[in-house]
Amino acid sequence: MKNQLMEPWSCHDFRRSLSTILSSKKVELHVTEKMLGHSLAGILAVYNKHDWLDEQREAYELWEKLLLNLDN
């Protein structure tokens, strides 16, 4: 069988995958944005200073389960 090489990838691809996959699992976009270290934009950034740490923790735990293939 021919050895198939994986396409080159970057850290940005990993970050994009995290955001896309968690969104498909119903994690709110503002939570994934915070997980990626992004600043929220517009009115949300002006009026809402909450950090969503509990929600981020839950999302990281979900991500761990997905990576370990524990959540089908």
mmJSON file of the N, C-alpha and C atoms, coordinates in Angstrom:
{"data_MODEL":{"atom_site":{
"group_PDB":["ATOM","ATOM","ATOM","ATOM","ATOM","ATOM","ATOM","ATOM","ATOM","ATOM","ATOM","ATOM","ATOM","ATOM","ATOM","ATOM","ATOM","ATOM","ATOM","ATOM","ATOM","ATOM","ATOM","ATOM","ATOM","ATOM","ATOM","ATOM","ATOM","ATOM","ATOM","ATOM","ATOM","ATOM","ATOM","ATOM","ATOM","ATOM","ATOM","ATOM","ATOM","ATOM","ATOM","ATOM","ATOM","ATOM","ATOM","ATOM","ATOM","ATOM","ATOM","ATOM","ATOM","ATOM","ATOM","ATOM","ATOM","ATOM","ATOM","ATOM","ATOM","ATOM","ATOM","ATOM","ATOM","ATOM","ATOM","ATOM","ATOM","ATOM","ATOM","ATOM","ATOM","ATOM","ATOM","ATOM","ATOM","ATOM","ATOM","ATOM","ATOM","ATOM","ATOM","ATOM","ATOM","ATOM","ATOM","ATOM","ATOM","ATOM","ATOM","ATOM","ATOM","ATOM","ATOM","ATOM","ATOM","ATOM","ATOM","ATOM","ATOM","ATOM","ATOM","ATOM","ATOM","ATOM","ATOM","ATOM","ATOM","ATOM","ATOM","ATOM","ATOM","ATOM","ATOM","ATOM","ATOM","ATOM","ATOM","ATOM","ATOM","ATOM","ATOM","ATOM","ATOM","ATOM","ATOM","ATOM","ATOM","ATOM","ATOM","ATOM","ATOM","ATOM","ATOM","ATOM","ATOM","ATOM","ATOM","ATOM","ATOM","ATOM","ATOM","ATOM","ATOM","ATOM","ATOM","ATOM","ATOM","ATOM","ATOM","ATOM","ATOM","ATOM","ATOM","ATOM","ATOM","ATOM","ATOM","ATOM","ATOM","ATOM","ATOM","ATOM","ATOM","ATOM","ATOM","ATOM","ATOM","ATOM","ATOM","ATOM","ATOM","ATOM","ATOM","ATOM","ATOM","ATOM","ATOM","ATOM","ATOM","ATOM","ATOM","ATOM","ATOM","ATOM","ATOM","ATOM","ATOM","ATOM","ATOM","ATOM","ATOM","ATOM","ATOM","ATOM","ATOM","ATOM","ATOM","ATOM","ATOM","ATOM","ATOM","ATOM","ATOM","ATOM","ATOM","ATOM","ATOM","ATOM","ATOM","ATOM","ATOM","ATOM","ATOM","ATOM"],
"id":[1,2,3,4,5,6,7,8,9,10,11,12,13,14,15,16,17,18,19,20,21,22,23,24,25,26,27,28,29,30,31,32,33,34,35,36,37,38,39,40,41,42,43,44,45,46,47,48,49,50,51,52,53,54,55,56,57,58,59,60,61,62,63,64,65,66,67,68,69,70,71,72,73,74,75,76,77,78,79,80,81,82,83,84,85,86,87,88,89,90,91,92,93,94,95,96,97,98,99,100,101,102,103,104,105,106,107,108,109,110,111,112,113,114,115,116,117,118,119,120,121,122,123,124,125,126,127,128,129,130,131,132,133,134,135,136,137,138,139,140,141,142,143,144,145,146,147,148,149,150,151,152,153,154,155,156,157,158,159,160,161,162,163,164,165,166,167,168,169,170,171,172,173,174,175,176,177,178,179,180,181,182,183,184,185,186,187,188,189,190,191,192,193,194,195,196,197,198,199,200,201,202,203,204,205,206,207,208,209,210,211,212,213,214,215,216],
"type_symbol":["N","C","C","N","C","C","N","C","C","N","C","C","N","C","C","N","C","C","N","C","C","N","C","C","N","C","C","N","C","C","N","C","C","N","C","C","N","C","C","N","C","C","N","C","C","N","C","C","N","C","C","N","C","C","N","C","C","N","C","C","N","C","C","N","C","C","N","C","C","N","C","C","N","C","C","N","C","C","N","C","C","N","C","C","N","C","C","N","C","C","N","C","C","N","C","C","N","C","C","N","C","C","N","C","C","N","C","C","N","C","C","N","C","C","N","C","C","N","C","C","N","C","C","N","C","C","N","C","C","N","C","C","N","C","C","N","C","C","N","C","C","N","C","C","N","C","C","N","C","C","N","C","C","N","C","C","N","C","C","N","C","C","N","C","C","N","C","C","N","C","C","N","C","C","N","C","C","N","C","C","N","C","C","N","C","C","N","C","C","N","C","C","N","C","C","N","C","C","N","C","C","N","C","C","N","C","C","N","C","C","N","C","C","N","C","C"],
"label_atom_id":["N","CA","C","N","CA","C","N","CA","C","N","CA","C","N","CA","C","N","CA","C","N","CA","C","N","CA","C","N","CA","C","N","CA","C","N","CA","C","N","CA","C","N","CA","C","N","CA","C","N","CA","C","N","CA","C","N","CA","C","N","CA","C","N","CA","C","N","CA","C","N","CA","C","N","CA","C","N","CA","C","N","CA","C","N","CA","C","N","CA","C","N","CA","C","N","CA","C","N","CA","C","N","CA","C","N","CA","C","N","CA","C","N","CA","C","N","CA","C","N","CA","C","N","CA","C","N","CA","C","N","CA","C","N","CA","C","N","CA","C","N","CA","C","N","CA","C","N","CA","C","N","CA","C","N","CA","C","N","CA","C","N","CA","C","N","CA","C","N","CA","C","N","CA","C","N","CA","C","N","CA","C","N","CA","C","N","CA","C","N","CA","C","N","CA","C","N","CA","C","N","CA","C","N","CA","C","N","CA","C","N","CA","C","N","CA","C","N","CA","C","N","CA","C","N","CA","C","N","CA","C","N","CA","C","N","CA","C","N","CA","C","N","CA","C","N","CA","C","N","CA","C"],
"label_alt_id":[null,null,null,null,null,null,null,null,null,null,null,null,null,null,null,null,null,null,null,null,null,null,null,null,null,null,null,null,null,null,null,null,null,null,null,null,null,null,null,null,null,null,null,null,null,null,null,null,null,null,null,null,null,null,null,null,null,null,null,null,null,null,null,null,null,null,null,null,null,null,null,null,null,null,null,null,null,null,null,null,null,null,null,null,null,null,null,null,null,null,null,null,null,null,null,null,null,null,null,null,null,null,null,null,null,null,null,null,null,null,null,null,null,null,null,null,null,null,null,null,null,null,null,null,null,null,null,null,null,null,null,null,null,null,null,null,null,null,null,null,null,null,null,null,null,null,null,null,null,null,null,null,null,null,null,null,null,null,null,null,null,null,null,null,null,null,null,null,null,null,null,null,null,null,null,null,null,null,null,null,null,null,null,null,null,null,null,null,null,null,null,null,null,null,null,null,null,null,null,null,null,null,null,null,null,null,null,null,null,null,null,null,null,null,null,null],
"label_comp_id":["MET","MET","MET","LYS","LYS","LYS","ASN","ASN","ASN","GLN","GLN","GLN","LEU","LEU","LEU","MET","MET","MET","GLU","GLU","GLU","PRO","PRO","PRO","TRP","TRP","TRP","SER","SER","SER","CYS","CYS","CYS","HIS","HIS","HIS","ASP","ASP","ASP","PHE","PHE","PHE","ARG","ARG","ARG","ARG","ARG","ARG","SER","SER","SER","LEU","LEU","LEU","SER","SER","SER","THR","THR","THR","ILE","ILE","ILE","LEU","LEU","LEU","SER","SER","SER","SER","SER","SER","LYS","LYS","LYS","LYS","LYS","LYS","VAL","VAL","VAL","GLU","GLU","GLU","LEU","LEU","LEU","HIS","HIS","HIS","VAL","VAL","VAL","THR","THR","THR","GLU","GLU","GLU","LYS","LYS","LYS","MET","MET","MET","LEU","LEU","LEU","GLY","GLY","GLY","HIS","HIS","HIS","SER","SER","SER","LEU","LEU","LEU","ALA","ALA","ALA","GLY","GLY","GLY","ILE","ILE","ILE","LEU","LEU","LEU","ALA","ALA","ALA","VAL","VAL","VAL","TYR","TYR","TYR","ASN","ASN","ASN","LYS","LYS","LYS","HIS","HIS","HIS","ASP","ASP","ASP","TRP","TRP","TRP","LEU","LEU","LEU","ASP","ASP","ASP","GLU","GLU","GLU","GLN","GLN","GLN","ARG","ARG","ARG","GLU","GLU","GLU","ALA","ALA","ALA","TYR","TYR","TYR","GLU","GLU","GLU","LEU","LEU","LEU","TRP","TRP","TRP","GLU","GLU","GLU","LYS","LYS","LYS","LEU","LEU","LEU","LEU","LEU","LEU","LEU","LEU","LEU","ASN","ASN","ASN","LEU","LEU","LEU","ASP","ASP","ASP","ASN","ASN","ASN"],
"label_asym_id":["A","A","A","A","A","A","A","A","A","A","A","A","A","A","A","A","A","A","A","A","A","A","A","A","A","A","A","A","A","A","A","A","A","A","A","A","A","A","A","A","A","A","A","A","A","A","A","A","A","A","A","A","A","A","A","A","A","A","A","A","A","A","A","A","A","A","A","A","A","A","A","A","A","A","A","A","A","A","A","A","A","A","A","A","A","A","A","A","A","A","A","A","A","A","A","A","A","A","A","A","A","A","A","A","A","A","A","A","A","A","A","A","A","A","A","A","A","A","A","A","A","A","A","A","A","A","A","A","A","A","A","A","A","A","A","A","A","A","A","A","A","A","A","A","A","A","A","A","A","A","A","A","A","A","A","A","A","A","A","A","A","A","A","A","A","A","A","A","A","A","A","A","A","A","A","A","A","A","A","A","A","A","A","A","A","A","A","A","A","A","A","A","A","A","A","A","A","A","A","A","A","A","A","A","A","A","A","A","A","A","A","A","A","A","A","A"],
"label_entity_id":["1","1","1","1","1","1","1","1","1","1","1","1","1","1","1","1","1","1","1","1","1","1","1","1","1","1","1","1","1","1","1","1","1","1","1","1","1","1","1","1","1","1","1","1","1","1","1","1","1","1","1","1","1","1","1","1","1","1","1","1","1","1","1","1","1","1","1","1","1","1","1","1","1","1","1","1","1","1","1","1","1","1","1","1","1","1","1","1","1","1","1","1","1","1","1","1","1","1","1","1","1","1","1","1","1","1","1","1","1","1","1","1","1","1","1","1","1","1","1","1","1","1","1","1","1","1","1","1","1","1","1","1","1","1","1","1","1","1","1","1","1","1","1","1","1","1","1","1","1","1","1","1","1","1","1","1","1","1","1","1","1","1","1","1","1","1","1","1","1","1","1","1","1","1","1","1","1","1","1","1","1","1","1","1","1","1","1","1","1","1","1","1","1","1","1","1","1","1","1","1","1","1","1","1","1","1","1","1","1","1","1","1","1","1","1","1"],
"label_seq_id":[1,1,1,2,2,2,3,3,3,4,4,4,5,5,5,6,6,6,7,7,7,8,8,8,9,9,9,10,10,10,11,11,11,12,12,12,13,13,13,14,14,14,15,15,15,16,16,16,17,17,17,18,18,18,19,19,19,20,20,20,21,21,21,22,22,22,23,23,23,24,24,24,25,25,25,26,26,26,27,27,27,28,28,28,29,29,29,30,30,30,31,31,31,32,32,32,33,33,33,34,34,34,35,35,35,36,36,36,37,37,37,38,38,38,39,39,39,40,40,40,41,41,41,42,42,42,43,43,43,44,44,44,45,45,45,46,46,46,47,47,47,48,48,48,49,49,49,50,50,50,51,51,51,52,52,52,53,53,53,54,54,54,55,55,55,56,56,56,57,57,57,58,58,58,59,59,59,60,60,60,61,61,61,62,62,62,63,63,63,64,64,64,65,65,65,66,66,66,67,67,67,68,68,68,69,69,69,70,70,70,71,71,71,72,72,72],
"pdbx_PDB_ins_code":[null,null,null,null,null,null,null,null,null,null,null,null,null,null,null,null,null,null,null,null,null,null,null,null,null,null,null,null,null,null,null,null,null,null,null,null,null,null,null,null,null,null,null,null,null,null,null,null,null,null,null,null,null,null,null,null,null,null,null,null,null,null,null,null,null,null,null,null,null,null,null,null,null,null,null,null,null,null,null,null,null,null,null,null,null,null,null,null,null,null,null,null,null,null,null,null,null,null,null,null,null,null,null,null,null,null,null,null,null,null,null,null,null,null,null,null,null,null,null,null,null,null,null,null,null,null,null,null,null,null,null,null,null,null,null,null,null,null,null,null,null,null,null,null,null,null,null,null,null,null,null,null,null,null,null,null,null,null,null,null,null,null,null,null,null,null,null,null,null,null,null,null,null,null,null,null,null,null,null,null,null,null,null,null,null,null,null,null,null,null,null,null,null,null,null,null,null,null,null,null,null,null,null,null,null,null,null,null,null,null,null,null,null,null,null,null],
"Cartn_x":[0.839,0.0,0.881,0.519,1.276,1.167,2.287,2.308,1.687,0.595,-0.084,0.352,0.807,1.238,0.091,0.101,-0.905,-0.565,-1.573,-1.372,-0.728,0.105,0.687,-0.415,-0.19,-1.164,-0.43,-1.182,-0.602,-1.416,-0.918,-1.665,-3.006,-3.052,-4.316,-5.356,-4.957,-5.886,-6.458,-5.628,-6.1,-7.124,-6.84,-7.757,-9.084,-9.02,-10.228,-11.053,-10.375,-11.072,-11.767,-11.074,-11.673,-12.951,-12.867,-14.021,-15.177,-14.881,-15.913,-16.571,-15.747,-16.287,-17.102,-16.587,-17.353,-18.651,-18.639,-19.886,-20.89,-20.407,-21.308,-21.876,-21.216,-21.685,-22.462,-22.886,-23.756,-23.05,-21.715,-21.011,-21.195,-21.596,-21.858,-20.591,-20.756,-19.631,-18.809,-19.459,-18.688,-17.794,-18.195,-17.368,-16.14,-16.327,-15.165,-14.246,-14.8,-13.962,-13.072,-13.63,-12.843,-11.791,-12.148,-11.202,-9.999,-10.24,-9.177,-8.405,-8.809,-8.109,-8.497,-9.619,-10.085,-10.843,-10.792,-11.614,-12.968,-13.991,-15.323,-15.454,-16.278,-16.368,-17.67,-17.695,-18.904,-19.452,-20.778,-21.478,-21.206,-21.072,-20.808,-19.522,-18.506,-17.233,-17.354,-18.233,-18.383,-19.176,-20.273,-21.194,-21.041,-20.463,-20.425,-18.972,-18.612,-17.241,-17.113,-18.151,-18.131,-17.081,-16.466,-15.411,-15.866,-17.061,-17.613,-16.654,-16.003,-15.044,-15.698,-16.867,-17.544,-17.885,-18.384,-18.735,-17.483,-16.4,-15.147,-14.659,-14.734,-14.306,-15.127,-16.444,-17.306,-16.925,-16.642,-16.277,-14.929,-13.979,-12.68,-12.841,-13.714,-13.97,-14.612,-15.531,-16.137,-15.07,-14.201,-13.133,-12.226,-11.908,-11.088,-11.765,-13.061,-13.803,-13.8,-13.971,-13.962,-12.606,-11.542,-10.188,-9.881,-10.406,-10.175,-11.23,-12.14,-13.204,-14.112,-14.406,-15.28,-16.711,-16.934,-18.271,-18.696,-19.579,-19.995,-21.209],
"Cartn_y":[-1.183,0.0,1.243,2.204,3.454,4.253,4.803,5.634,6.988,7.306,8.577,9.576,10.719,11.769,12.726,13.233,14.217,15.564,16.292,17.623,18.517,19.453,20.382,21.164,21.444,22.188,23.152,24.075,25.076,25.139,25.871,26.067,26.732,27.584,28.235,27.197,26.134,25.066,24.379,24.158,23.57,24.48,25.778,26.744,26.782,26.739,26.746,25.487,24.358,23.101,23.153,23.66,23.775,24.612,25.763,26.657,26.01,25.398,24.796,23.601,22.727,21.516,21.858,22.753,23.12,23.833,24.637,25.262,24.203,23.14,22.074,21.305,21.42,20.764,21.738,22.851,23.836,24.707,24.804,25.749,27.138,28.089,29.445,30.086,30.863,31.478,32.382,33.147,34.043,33.244,32.026,31.184,30.701,30.214,29.759,30.929,32.09,33.264,33.564,33.491,33.709,32.608,31.365,30.261,30.484,31.096,31.351,32.631,33.33,34.555,35.767,35.672,36.806,37.787,39.041,40.066,40.071,40.264,40.384,41.768,41.868,43.111,43.846,45.071,45.885,46.159,46.256,46.584,45.543,44.271,43.222,43.52,43.999,44.314,45.526,46.438,47.665,47.405,46.683,46.548,45.268,44.23,42.955,42.58,42.588,42.291,40.907,40.092,38.746,37.891,36.936,36.115,34.713,34.3,32.984,31.85,31.946,30.914,29.551,29.518,28.229,27.586,28.398,27.892,27.45,28.187,27.788,26.453,26.282,25.029,23.862,24.041,22.991,22.674,23.719,23.517,22.814,23.165,22.471,21.005,20.725,19.334,18.559,19.201,18.577,18.323,19.299,19.169,17.989,17.866,16.739,15.413,15.304,14.069,13.767,14.806,14.611,14.128,14.721,14.32,12.882,12.49,11.135,10.158,10.674,9.867,9.24,10.012,9.531,10.003,10.985,11.548,11.237,10.274,9.861,10.602],
"Cartn_z":[0.0,0.0,0.0,-0.798,-0.902,0.4,0.851,2.056,1.74,2.412,2.176,3.234,2.801,3.713,3.992,5.175,5.562,4.921,4.522,3.972,5.034,4.641,5.61,6.335,7.587,8.374,9.299,9.852,10.746,12.034,13.004,14.248,13.97,12.965,12.6,12.207,11.527,11.153,12.391,13.405,14.653,15.311,15.349,15.969,15.208,13.881,13.058,13.321,13.457,13.736,15.09,16.114,17.44,17.371,16.741,16.652,15.882,14.755,13.914,14.598,15.16,15.781,17.022,17.867,19.061,18.684,17.64,17.18,16.739,16.083,15.65,16.838,17.99,19.215,20.098,19.523,20.184,21.231,21.174,22.043,21.422,22.234,21.743,21.178,20.114,19.41,20.325,21.188,22.064,23.018,23.364,24.233,23.468,22.25,21.472,21.136,20.902,20.639,21.839,23.034,24.255,24.411,24.094,24.189,23.274,22.133,21.169,21.471,22.527,22.907,22.091,21.387,20.589,21.464,21.079,21.723,21.043,21.826,21.245,20.623,19.617,18.848,19.113,18.666,18.675,20.063,20.124,21.354,22.443,22.068,23.052,23.82,23.134,23.784,24.7,24.362,25.153,26.42,26.308,27.43,28.239,27.664,28.366,28.671,29.93,30.352,30.984,30.884,31.467,30.755,31.465,30.869,30.455,30.853,30.508,30.876,32.032,32.436,32.653,33.275,33.468,32.128,31.206,29.875,29.107,29.263,28.616,29.172,30.477,31.093,30.541,30.447,29.903,28.452,27.683,26.28,26.159,27.022,27.001,27.397,28.339,28.727,27.575,26.866,25.684,24.627,24.385,23.397,23.756,25.038,25.488,25.166,25.469,25.168,23.67,22.867,21.421,20.944,21.471,21.063,21.474,22.623,23.117,22.619,21.774,21.172,22.234,23.274,24.342,24.165,23.292,23.078,21.651,21.477,20.134,19.675],
"occupancy":[1.0,1.0,1.0,1.0,1.0,1.0,1.0,1.0,1.0,1.0,1.0,1.0,1.0,1.0,1.0,1.0,1.0,1.0,1.0,1.0,1.0,1.0,1.0,1.0,1.0,1.0,1.0,1.0,1.0,1.0,1.0,1.0,1.0,1.0,1.0,1.0,1.0,1.0,1.0,1.0,1.0,1.0,1.0,1.0,1.0,1.0,1.0,1.0,1.0,1.0,1.0,1.0,1.0,1.0,1.0,1.0,1.0,1.0,1.0,1.0,1.0,1.0,1.0,1.0,1.0,1.0,1.0,1.0,1.0,1.0,1.0,1.0,1.0,1.0,1.0,1.0,1.0,1.0,1.0,1.0,1.0,1.0,1.0,1.0,1.0,1.0,1.0,1.0,1.0,1.0,1.0,1.0,1.0,1.0,1.0,1.0,1.0,1.0,1.0,1.0,1.0,1.0,1.0,1.0,1.0,1.0,1.0,1.0,1.0,1.0,1.0,1.0,1.0,1.0,1.0,1.0,1.0,1.0,1.0,1.0,1.0,1.0,1.0,1.0,1.0,1.0,1.0,1.0,1.0,1.0,1.0,1.0,1.0,1.0,1.0,1.0,1.0,1.0,1.0,1.0,1.0,1.0,1.0,1.0,1.0,1.0,1.0,1.0,1.0,1.0,1.0,1.0,1.0,1.0,1.0,1.0,1.0,1.0,1.0,1.0,1.0,1.0,1.0,1.0,1.0,1.0,1.0,1.0,1.0,1.0,1.0,1.0,1.0,1.0,1.0,1.0,1.0,1.0,1.0,1.0,1.0,1.0,1.0,1.0,1.0,1.0,1.0,1.0,1.0,1.0,1.0,1.0,1.0,1.0,1.0,1.0,1.0,1.0,1.0,1.0,1.0,1.0,1.0,1.0,1.0,1.0,1.0,1.0,1.0,1.0,1.0,1.0,1.0,1.0,1.0,1.0],
"B_iso_or_equiv":[0.0,0.0,0.0,0.0,0.0,0.0,0.0,0.0,0.0,0.0,0.0,0.0,0.0,0.0,0.0,0.0,0.0,0.0,0.0,0.0,0.0,0.0,0.0,0.0,0.0,0.0,0.0,0.0,0.0,0.0,0.0,0.0,0.0,0.0,0.0,0.0,0.0,0.0,0.0,0.0,0.0,0.0,0.0,0.0,0.0,0.0,0.0,0.0,0.0,0.0,0.0,0.0,0.0,0.0,0.0,0.0,0.0,0.0,0.0,0.0,0.0,0.0,0.0,0.0,0.0,0.0,0.0,0.0,0.0,0.0,0.0,0.0,0.0,0.0,0.0,0.0,0.0,0.0,0.0,0.0,0.0,0.0,0.0,0.0,0.0,0.0,0.0,0.0,0.0,0.0,0.0,0.0,0.0,0.0,0.0,0.0,0.0,0.0,0.0,0.0,0.0,0.0,0.0,0.0,0.0,0.0,0.0,0.0,0.0,0.0,0.0,0.0,0.0,0.0,0.0,0.0,0.0,0.0,0.0,0.0,0.0,0.0,0.0,0.0,0.0,0.0,0.0,0.0,0.0,0.0,0.0,0.0,0.0,0.0,0.0,0.0,0.0,0.0,0.0,0.0,0.0,0.0,0.0,0.0,0.0,0.0,0.0,0.0,0.0,0.0,0.0,0.0,0.0,0.0,0.0,0.0,0.0,0.0,0.0,0.0,0.0,0.0,0.0,0.0,0.0,0.0,0.0,0.0,0.0,0.0,0.0,0.0,0.0,0.0,0.0,0.0,0.0,0.0,0.0,0.0,0.0,0.0,0.0,0.0,0.0,0.0,0.0,0.0,0.0,0.0,0.0,0.0,0.0,0.0,0.0,0.0,0.0,0.0,0.0,0.0,0.0,0.0,0.0,0.0,0.0,0.0,0.0,0.0,0.0,0.0,0.0,0.0,0.0,0.0,0.0,0.0],
"pdbx_formal_charge":[null,null,null,null,null,null,null,null,null,null,null,null,null,null,null,null,null,null,null,null,null,null,null,null,null,null,null,null,null,null,null,null,null,null,null,null,null,null,null,null,null,null,null,null,null,null,null,null,null,null,null,null,null,null,null,null,null,null,null,null,null,null,null,null,null,null,null,null,null,null,null,null,null,null,null,null,null,null,null,null,null,null,null,null,null,null,null,null,null,null,null,null,null,null,null,null,null,null,null,null,null,null,null,null,null,null,null,null,null,null,null,null,null,null,null,null,null,null,null,null,null,null,null,null,null,null,null,null,null,null,null,null,null,null,null,null,null,null,null,null,null,null,null,null,null,null,null,null,null,null,null,null,null,null,null,null,null,null,null,null,null,null,null,null,null,null,null,null,null,null,null,null,null,null,null,null,null,null,null,null,null,null,null,null,null,null,null,null,null,null,null,null,null,null,null,null,null,null,null,null,null,null,null,null,null,null,null,null,null,null,null,null,null,null,null,null],
"auth_seq_id":[1,1,1,2,2,2,3,3,3,4,4,4,5,5,5,6,6,6,7,7,7,8,8,8,9,9,9,10,10,10,11,11,11,12,12,12,13,13,13,14,14,14,15,15,15,16,16,16,17,17,17,18,18,18,19,19,19,20,20,20,21,21,21,22,22,22,23,23,23,24,24,24,25,25,25,26,26,26,27,27,27,28,28,28,29,29,29,30,30,30,31,31,31,32,32,32,33,33,33,34,34,34,35,35,35,36,36,36,37,37,37,38,38,38,39,39,39,40,40,40,41,41,41,42,42,42,43,43,43,44,44,44,45,45,45,46,46,46,47,47,47,48,48,48,49,49,49,50,50,50,51,51,51,52,52,52,53,53,53,54,54,54,55,55,55,56,56,56,57,57,57,58,58,58,59,59,59,60,60,60,61,61,61,62,62,62,63,63,63,64,64,64,65,65,65,66,66,66,67,67,67,68,68,68,69,69,69,70,70,70,71,71,71,72,72,72],
"auth_comp_id":["MET","MET","MET","LYS","LYS","LYS","ASN","ASN","ASN","GLN","GLN","GLN","LEU","LEU","LEU","MET","MET","MET","GLU","GLU","GLU","PRO","PRO","PRO","TRP","TRP","TRP","SER","SER","SER","CYS","CYS","CYS","HIS","HIS","HIS","ASP","ASP","ASP","PHE","PHE","PHE","ARG","ARG","ARG","ARG","ARG","ARG","SER","SER","SER","LEU","LEU","LEU","SER","SER","SER","THR","THR","THR","ILE","ILE","ILE","LEU","LEU","LEU","SER","SER","SER","SER","SER","SER","LYS","LYS","LYS","LYS","LYS","LYS","VAL","VAL","VAL","GLU","GLU","GLU","LEU","LEU","LEU","HIS","HIS","HIS","VAL","VAL","VAL","THR","THR","THR","GLU","GLU","GLU","LYS","LYS","LYS","MET","MET","MET","LEU","LEU","LEU","GLY","GLY","GLY","HIS","HIS","HIS","SER","SER","SER","LEU","LEU","LEU","ALA","ALA","ALA","GLY","GLY","GLY","ILE","ILE","ILE","LEU","LEU","LEU","ALA","ALA","ALA","VAL","VAL","VAL","TYR","TYR","TYR","ASN","ASN","ASN","LYS","LYS","LYS","HIS","HIS","HIS","ASP","ASP","ASP","TRP","TRP","TRP","LEU","LEU","LEU","ASP","ASP","ASP","GLU","GLU","GLU","GLN","GLN","GLN","ARG","ARG","ARG","GLU","GLU","GLU","ALA","ALA","ALA","TYR","TYR","TYR","GLU","GLU","GLU","LEU","LEU","LEU","TRP","TRP","TRP","GLU","GLU","GLU","LYS","LYS","LYS","LEU","LEU","LEU","LEU","LEU","LEU","LEU","LEU","LEU","ASN","ASN","ASN","LEU","LEU","LEU","ASP","ASP","ASP","ASN","ASN","ASN"],
"auth_asym_id":["A","A","A","A","A","A","A","A","A","A","A","A","A","A","A","A","A","A","A","A","A","A","A","A","A","A","A","A","A","A","A","A","A","A","A","A","A","A","A","A","A","A","A","A","A","A","A","A","A","A","A","A","A","A","A","A","A","A","A","A","A","A","A","A","A","A","A","A","A","A","A","A","A","A","A","A","A","A","A","A","A","A","A","A","A","A","A","A","A","A","A","A","A","A","A","A","A","A","A","A","A","A","A","A","A","A","A","A","A","A","A","A","A","A","A","A","A","A","A","A","A","A","A","A","A","A","A","A","A","A","A","A","A","A","A","A","A","A","A","A","A","A","A","A","A","A","A","A","A","A","A","A","A","A","A","A","A","A","A","A","A","A","A","A","A","A","A","A","A","A","A","A","A","A","A","A","A","A","A","A","A","A","A","A","A","A","A","A","A","A","A","A","A","A","A","A","A","A","A","A","A","A","A","A","A","A","A","A","A","A","A","A","A","A","A","A"],
"auth_atom_id":["N","CA","C","N","CA","C","N","CA","C","N","CA","C","N","CA","C","N","CA","C","N","CA","C","N","CA","C","N","CA","C","N","CA","C","N","CA","C","N","CA","C","N","CA","C","N","CA","C","N","CA","C","N","CA","C","N","CA","C","N","CA","C","N","CA","C","N","CA","C","N","CA","C","N","CA","C","N","CA","C","N","CA","C","N","CA","C","N","CA","C","N","CA","C","N","CA","C","N","CA","C","N","CA","C","N","CA","C","N","CA","C","N","CA","C","N","CA","C","N","CA","C","N","CA","C","N","CA","C","N","CA","C","N","CA","C","N","CA","C","N","CA","C","N","CA","C","N","CA","C","N","CA","C","N","CA","C","N","CA","C","N","CA","C","N","CA","C","N","CA","C","N","CA","C","N","CA","C","N","CA","C","N","CA","C","N","CA","C","N","CA","C","N","CA","C","N","CA","C","N","CA","C","N","CA","C","N","CA","C","N","CA","C","N","CA","C","N","CA","C","N","CA","C","N","CA","C","N","CA","C","N","CA","C","N","CA","C","N","CA","C","N","CA","C","N","CA","C","N","CA","C"],
"pdbx_PDB_model_num":[1,1,1,1,1,1,1,1,1,1,1,1,1,1,1,1,1,1,1,1,1,1,1,1,1,1,1,1,1,1,1,1,1,1,1,1,1,1,1,1,1,1,1,1,1,1,1,1,1,1,1,1,1,1,1,1,1,1,1,1,1,1,1,1,1,1,1,1,1,1,1,1,1,1,1,1,1,1,1,1,1,1,1,1,1,1,1,1,1,1,1,1,1,1,1,1,1,1,1,1,1,1,1,1,1,1,1,1,1,1,1,1,1,1,1,1,1,1,1,1,1,1,1,1,1,1,1,1,1,1,1,1,1,1,1,1,1,1,1,1,1,1,1,1,1,1,1,1,1,1,1,1,1,1,1,1,1,1,1,1,1,1,1,1,1,1,1,1,1,1,1,1,1,1,1,1,1,1,1,1,1,1,1,1,1,1,1,1,1,1,1,1,1,1,1,1,1,1,1,1,1,1,1,1,1,1,1,1,1,1,1,1,1,1,1,1]
}}}
